[in-house]
Amino acid sequence: MSAFRYTHAIVCRIPDSYKTNALGVTSPIDLPKARKQHESYVAALREIGLDVIELPADETHPDCVFVEDIAVVCNGTALLTRPAHPSREKEVDYMRSILKNELELPVVEISDKSATLEGGDVLFTGKEFFVGLSGRTNQAGACALASAFPEFPCTPIKVDNHLHLKSMLTMAGPDVICVASAPEAKDALKRIEREATFRYQTLTVPDTCAANVVFANGVLLHRSKNEYPESAKIFEEKLSHWTLKGLDLSEMEKAVGCLTCCSILIRKTRHLKNIM
Ligand code: CIR
């Protein structure tokens, strides 16, 4: 359980350039609505007791709201990633200063210039890492993750037809993987189950975007009943032992974003490394 206890979150406000220049936009973004949805997301993080660090909107980086991709923070260490897309490469510069100066975390950087790694491909179960090999993360990136966190097993998982591994599956509680019912998601889950060091229960939801949830401090943030009624019903039926909070995120989804992508969750303790 301690793996899903957090003290801080980093989020980033949405720039105007998000509407016109975010990557992978599928339909026109309603910017005021996007900002409202983001405000509700941030409020939900505050409600669960997190100290939220809100970075200012960065007009030069249209995708800056998707902070998850820029750093992986686990067990008292922050790993700065190497985003695959040139328009996102420099997002690490500001993040580096926040992690070092504001959060005073030890920051690890990836020296291998051939490596690409984005946080959306990094699934931490509390006991081990699975890292998606996708269009955004390569083998060298997966190796960099493994060497930054040598205390945990780290297994690469091939990602088909999706931006990231966590576009299809995420943790919905300790030892519970929430997975979409789509064939590629089921294939990714099979690969995970075959290679895993530990055993997990699974919860399947019909809507792929709804399989991306945030579990923190005993609260499950999931996509709202309004957006994905069938999946929301499953959360209500199967996970009623947690506090559930449904959120709208349609305007982030239009740029291939999801719930986990909008924050980096951090547990800060006085110790450099935690005993998990
Ligand atoms: C991108 O293509 O980089 C953004 N438009 C979406 C990033 C979503 N990130 C995530 O799922 N972790």
Residues whose N, C-alpha, C, O or C-beta is under 5 A from the ligand:
A	BS01	CIR	A22 L23 G24 D63 F66 E68 D69 G119 G120 H164 A255 V256 G257 C258 C261
